[in-house]
Amino acid sequence: MTSSTDAAPVTAPPQTPEVRAIINPATATVITTVAEMGAEGVDSAVAAAAAAFSAGPWAEMPRSERARLLLRIADAIEEQSERLYTLEAQNNGRPITETRAQLSRVPEWFRYNAGLLAAQRYSVLPGDGPYLTYQQRLPLGVCGIITPFNHPLLILARSLSAALANGNTVVVKPSEMTPLTTLALADIIAGTGIPDGVVNVVTGGREAGIRLTEHPDVAKITLTGGTEAGRSAAVATASRFARVTAELGGKTPVIVFDDVDPVSAAEGAAFSAFVAAGQSCVAGSRFLVHRSIYDAFVTALEHRARAIVVGDPAAPGTQMGPLISARQRDKVRRLIQTGVDQGARLVAGGAAPGLPENLRDGYFLSPTVLADATMEMTVAREEIFGPVAVVIPFDTEADAVAMANNNEFGLGAGVWTLDVARAHRVAGQITAGMVWINDHHRLEPSLPWGGVKESGTGKDAGTESFDDFSWIKTIVVRTAAETVDWYGNFGQRRLN
């Protein structure tokens, strides 16, 4: 960083190739500046990570020692937690209460993966004949982690903790808009005894991200972002047979059946649409509601949306903050207007809320509800990434499932029903990597996170993520006492 994150806001300076201003989206003022790194910066970071992997102690460190250091990182994060909460709320605009709830769980990922490492066992494989066959898991090498603006620290922790647990070294490329908590975490990690070069951070934009995905010495890329970015990363890694985990876009359906109280369902499901100002890949942006309770649900959702407190992210009473940028806010506004033009009914939001003077330049948008939509409308098909709930009626269970699956994405889904059999039946029929019943966005370190179709490939979190940061070596040992002489005893029985 070139200036303190505690500095008073100033007018944004001109951007240069060397420095990028980091903006507080609530005030449109500069928090600080960071280096704008490109391909050369990535090359230097990857070289440092490669040297630390091949010559340093990390990959060869006893597993118990690596696990101990991961636990130390978790403790250090907790000690710095209030600083991290404040910094992330300032950088990406999420309310401090929401940010605290999310980031308070970050240490769990390091403890979970430390536990998996400490409990890890290698397989012994059965086979015929006098052979002992067993497997080992070995680190991949240098891993690249590309994180988004919406949940920068949590998403980083998911992959970073698993990568480090397996003995890999890492290069992190945070979103160019929200690098501050990533840089803070790197400082925290540096103070825990992790060897130099194990964790490296590159601050920069598209050029840095492309170079990291294409770098020949990067063995695995974990990326959270847009579908096109994920597609490019998949092509780049496939050319050198590197691994890739990509969590991409979503258009999450939330199905509300007629056996639930529409008011309670609307109040509960509103969280899915408006948490993080709707800037989440699993945001509940398509509410599919049974026609018999449709009007009551829309009315209740309208009331809940209008009651959400939008304002200063630092204020404890704020329930929703700004969008990340003017560009994103304007994009969402255009999509709302497209929905209205195509026949949807605007029942709440759609414009900037009334705010104090110090927030009037921020990138705010009121929680928005578009009712009476159809599946053919743009707002029902495209990812909006803003605080917009699109409500569509359905008539039968089969209709609801068909509508839920009628989209190119498959990341998350929600089902609201009191019928236990229906809940399981419908969840099983929805094509999505994650389905929540009577809740939304629930996550744990042990729950694999990732989607299907255009929503990406691979999993973050869980044992699936932990295992994917290593490769398997199979070792076959012949235990028979007699010697092997195939050609001297030609024709002898051989198992191969």
Residue pairs with C-beta under 8 A, 6 or more apart in sequence:
1 32
1 33
1 34
1 183
2 19
2 32
2 33
2 34
2 35
3 32
3 33
4 32
5 31
5 32
5 87
5 90
5 180
7 31
7 32
9 24
9 27
9 29
9 30
9 31
10 29
10 30
11 29
11 30
12 21
12 23
12 28
12 29
12 30
13 19
13 21
13 30
13 33
15 21
15 36
16 36
17 36
17 38
18 35
18 36
19 33
19 34
19 35
19 36
20 33
20 34
20 35
20 36
20 176
20 203
20 204
20 205
21 30
21 32
21 33
22 30
22 31
22 32
22 33
22 34
22 91
22 177
22 178
22 179
22 180
23 29
23 30
23 31
23 177
23 325
24 30
24 31
24 90
24 91
24 93
24 362
25 92
25 93
25 321
25 322
25 323
25 324
25 325
25 362
25 363
26 90
26 93
26 312
26 313
26 314
26 321
26 322
26 359
26 362
26 363
26 364
27 358
27 359
27 361
27 362
28 326
28 361
28 362
28 363
29 361
31 90
31 91
31 180
32 180
34 179
34 180
34 183
34 203
35 41
35 203
35 204
36 176
36 203
36 204
36 205
37 202
37 203
37 204
37 208
38 204
38 207
38 208
38 211
39 207
39 208
39 211
41 202
41 204
41 208
42 171
42 173
42 202
42 204
42 208
42 211
42 212
42 215
43 211
43 215
45 171
45 200
45 201
45 202
46 142
46 144
46 171
46 200
46 212
46 215
46 217
46 218
47 217
48 196
48 197
48 200
49 142
49 169
49 170
49 171
49 197
49 198
49 200
50 141
50 142
50 169
50 217
51 197
52 58
52 169
52 195
52 196
52 197
52 198
53 59
53 139
53 141
53 142
53 168
53 169
56 169
56 195
56 196
56 197
56 198
57 195
58 66
58 167
58 169
58 194
58 195
58 198
59 139
59 167
59 168
59 169
60 167
61 167
63 117
63 118
63 120
64 118
66 114
66 117
66 164
66 165
66 167
67 114
67 115
67 117
67 118
67 165
68 114
69 192
69 193
69 194
70 110
70 111
70 113
70 114
70 117
70 161
70 164
70 165
71 110
71 111
71 114
72 192
72 193
73 107
73 110
73 161
73 188
73 189
73 192
73 194
74 107
74 108
74 110
74 111
74 114
75 107
76 188
76 189
76 191
76 192
77 84
77 106
77 107
77 110
77 185
77 188
78 107
80 184
80 188
81 103
81 104
83 184
84 103
84 106
84 153
84 181
84 184
84 185
85 96
85 99
85 100
85 103
86 96
86 314
87 180
87 181
87 184
88 94
88 99
88 103
88 152
88 153
88 178
88 180
88 181
89 95
89 96
89 99
89 313
89 314
89 321
90 180
90 313
90 314
91 152
91 177
91 178
91 179
91 180
91 181
92 149
92 150
92 152
92 177
92 178
92 324
93 277
93 313
93 321
93 322
93 323
93 324
93 362
93 363
94 102
94 276
94 277
94 313
94 321
95 313
95 315
95 318
95 319
95 320
95 321
96 313
96 314
96 315
96 316
96 318
97 316
97 318
97 319
98 275
98 276
98 319
99 313
102 151
102 154
103 153
103 154
105 154
106 153
106 154
106 157
108 444
108 445
109 157
109 158
109 161
109 445
109 461
110 157
110 161
111 445
112 161
112 445
112 446
113 161
113 162
113 164
113 165
113 445
113 466
114 161
114 165
116 165
116 463
116 466
117 165
117 166
117 466
120 137
122 134
122 135
122 136
122 137
123 134
123 135
124 132
124 133
124 134
124 135
125 133
125 134
125 135
125 474
126 133
127 133
128 495
129 480
129 495
130 478
130 479
130 480
131 476
131 477
131 478
131 479
132 476
132 477
132 479
133 474
133 475
133 476
133 477
134 474
134 475
134 477
135 472
135 473
135 474
135 475
136 472
136 473
136 475
137 166
137 467
137 470
137 471
137 472
137 473
138 167
138 470
138 471
138 472
138 473
139 166
139 167
139 168
139 469
139 470
140 166
140 168
140 219
140 220
140 243
140 469
140 470
140 471
141 168
141 169
141 217
141 218
141 219
142 168
142 169
142 170
142 171
142 217
142 218
142 219
143 159
143 163
143 168
143 169
143 170
143 171
143 218
143 219
143 220
143 221
143 222
143 469
144 170
144 171
144 172
144 173
144 212
144 213
144 215
144 218
144 220
144 221
144 222
145 156
145 159
145 160
145 163
145 170
145 171
145 172
145 173
145 221
145 222
145 223
146 172
146 173
146 209
146 212
146 213
146 221
146 222
146 223
146 224
146 225
146 229
146 233
147 155
147 156
147 172
147 173
147 174
147 175
147 182
147 224
148 155
148 175
148 224
148 225
149 175
149 177
149 178
149 279
149 324
150 276
150 279
150 280
150 324
151 276
151 280
152 174
152 175
152 178
152 179
152 181
152 182
153 181
153 182
153 185
155 224
155 247
155 460
156 172
156 174
156 182
156 185
157 185
158 445
158 449
158 460
158 461
158 465
159 222
159 245
159 460
159 465
160 170
160 172
160 199
162 461
162 465
162 466
162 468
162 469
163 170
163 220
163 222
163 469
164 170
164 194
164 198
164 199
165 466
165 469
166 466
166 469
166 470
167 470
168 219
168 220
168 469
169 197
169 198
169 199
169 200
170 198
170 199
170 200
171 200
171 201
171 202
171 212
171 218
172 182
172 186
172 199
172 200
172 201
172 202
173 201
173 202
173 203
173 204
173 208
173 209
173 212
174 182
174 183
174 201
174 203
176 203
176 204
176 205
177 324
177 325
178 324
179 201
179 203
182 201
183 201
183 203
186 199
186 200
186 201
189 199
190 199
202 208
202 212
209 229
210 232
210 236
212 218
212 221
213 221
213 223
213 232
213 233
213 236
213 237
214 236
216 240
218 242
219 242
219 243
220 237
220 242
220 243
220 244
220 245
220 468
220 469
221 233
221 236
221 237
221 242
221 243
221 244
221 245
221 246
222 244
222 245
222 246
222 458
222 460
223 229
223 230
223 233
223 244
223 245
223 246
223 247
224 246
224 247
224 248
224 281
224 460
225 246
225 248
226 248
226 249
227 248
227 249
227 454
227 455
227 456
229 248
230 246
230 247
230 248
230 456
230 457
233 244
233 246
234 244
234 246
234 457
237 243
237 244
238 244
243 458
243 468
244 457
244 458
245 450
245 456
245 457
245 458
245 459
245 460
245 465
245 468
246 456
246 457
246 458
247 281
247 411
247 449
247 450
247 451
247 455
247 456
247 460
248 281
248 409
248 411
248 451
248 454
248 455
248 456
249 281
249 383
249 409
249 411
249 454
249 455
250 281
250 282
250 283
250 383
250 409
250 410
250 411
250 412
250 451
250 455
251 285
251 286
251 381
251 382
251 383
251 407
251 408
251 409
252 272
252 282
252 283
252 284
252 285
252 286
252 409
252 411
252 412
252 413
252 414
252 432
253 284
253 286
253 288
253 403
253 404
253 407
253 413
253 414
253 430
254 269
254 272
254 273
254 284
254 286
254 287
254 288
254 413
254 414
254 415
254 416
254 440
255 288
255 394
255 400
255 401
255 404
255 413
255 414
255 415
255 416
255 417
255 426
256 262
256 265
256 269
256 287
256 288
256 289
256 290
256 293
256 297
256 416
257 290
257 397
257 400
257 415
257 416
257 417
257 419
257 422
258 290
258 292
258 293
259 417
259 418
259 419
259 422
260 293
260 416
260 417
260 418
262 289
262 293
262 296
262 297
262 300
263 296
263 300
265 297
265 300
265 416
266 297
266 300
266 301
266 304
267 300
267 304
268 416
268 438
268 439
268 440
269 284
269 287
269 301
269 414
269 416
269 440
270 301
270 304
270 305
270 308
270 367
270 389
271 440
271 441
272 282
272 283
272 284
272 414
272 440
272 441
273 283
273 284
273 285
273 287
273 367
273 387
273 388
273 389
274 305
274 308
274 320
274 367
274 387
274 389
275 283
275 441
276 283
277 320
277 321
277 322
277 323
277 365
277 386
277 387
278 285
278 332
278 384
278 385
278 386
278 387
278 388
279 323
279 324
279 328
279 385
279 386
280 385
280 441
281 383
281 411
281 412
281 455
282 411
282 412
282 434
282 440
282 441
283 384
283 385
284 389
284 414
284 440
285 383
285 384
285 388
285 389
285 390
286 380
286 390
286 392
286 403
286 404
286 407
287 297
287 301
287 389
287 390
287 391
287 392
288 392
288 393
288 394
288 400
288 403
288 404
289 297
289 298
289 391
289 392
289 393
289 394
290 393
290 394
290 395
290 400
291 393
291 394
291 395
294 391
294 393
297 391
298 347
298 369
298 371
298 391
301 348
301 369
301 389
301 391
302 347
302 348
302 369
305 348
305 349
305 366
305 367
305 368
305 369
305 389
306 348
306 349
306 367
308 319
308 320
308 367
309 317
309 318
309 319
309 320
310 318
310 319
310 320
310 321
310 353
310 355
310 364
310 366
310 367
311 317
311 318
311 321
311 353
311 355
311 356
311 359
312 318
312 321
312 356
312 358
312 359
313 321
313 322
320 367
320 387
321 364
322 329
322 362
322 363
322 364
322 365
323 329
323 332
323 363
323 364
323 365
323 386
323 387
324 363
325 363
326 363
328 363
328 385
328 386
329 363
329 364
329 365
329 386
331 385
331 386
332 365
332 384
332 385
332 386
332 387
332 388
333 350
333 365
335 378
335 379
335 382
335 384
335 386
335 388
336 346
336 349
336 350
336 368
336 370
336 379
336 388
338 377
338 378
338 379
339 346
339 370
339 373
339 377
339 378
339 379
339 390
340 346
340 350
340 370
342 377
342 378
342 379
343 372
343 373
343 374
343 377
344 370
344 371
344 372
344 373
344 377
344 379
344 390
345 370
345 371
345 372
346 368
346 369
346 370
347 369
347 370
347 371
348 366
348 367
348 368
348 369
349 365
349 366
349 367
349 368
349 369
349 387
349 388
350 366
350 368
351 365
351 366
352 364
352 365
352 366
353 364
353 365
353 366
355 362
355 364
365 386
365 387
366 387
367 387
367 389
368 386
368 387
368 388
368 389
369 388
369 389
369 391
370 379
370 388
370 389
370 390
370 391
371 391
372 391
372 393
373 379
373 380
373 390
373 391
373 392
374 380
374 392
375 381
375 392
375 403
375 406
377 390
379 388
379 390
380 390
380 392
381 407
383 409
384 390
392 403
394 400
394 403
397 422
397 426
400 426
401 426
401 429
401 430
404 413
404 430
404 432
405 429
405 430
405 431
408 453
408 454
409 451
409 453
409 454
409 455
410 431
410 432
410 433
410 451
410 452
410 453
410 454
410 455
411 432
411 433
411 434
411 450
411 451
411 455
411 456
412 432
412 433
412 434
412 435
412 436
412 440
412 441
412 451
413 427
413 430
413 432
413 434
413 435
413 436
414 435
414 436
414 437
414 439
414 440
415 423
415 426
415 427
415 430
415 435
415 436
415 437
415 438
416 437
416 438
417 423
417 426
417 437
417 438
423 437
423 438
427 435
427 437
431 452
431 453
432 451
432 452
432 455
433 448
433 449
433 450
433 451
433 452
433 455
433 459
434 447
434 449
434 451
436 442
443 449
443 461
444 461
445 461
445 462
446 461
446 462
446 463
447 461
447 462
448 459
448 460
448 461
448 462
448 464
448 465
449 459
449 460
449 461
449 462
450 456
450 457
450 458
450 459
450 460
458 464
458 465
458 468
459 465
459 468
478 484
486 492
486 494
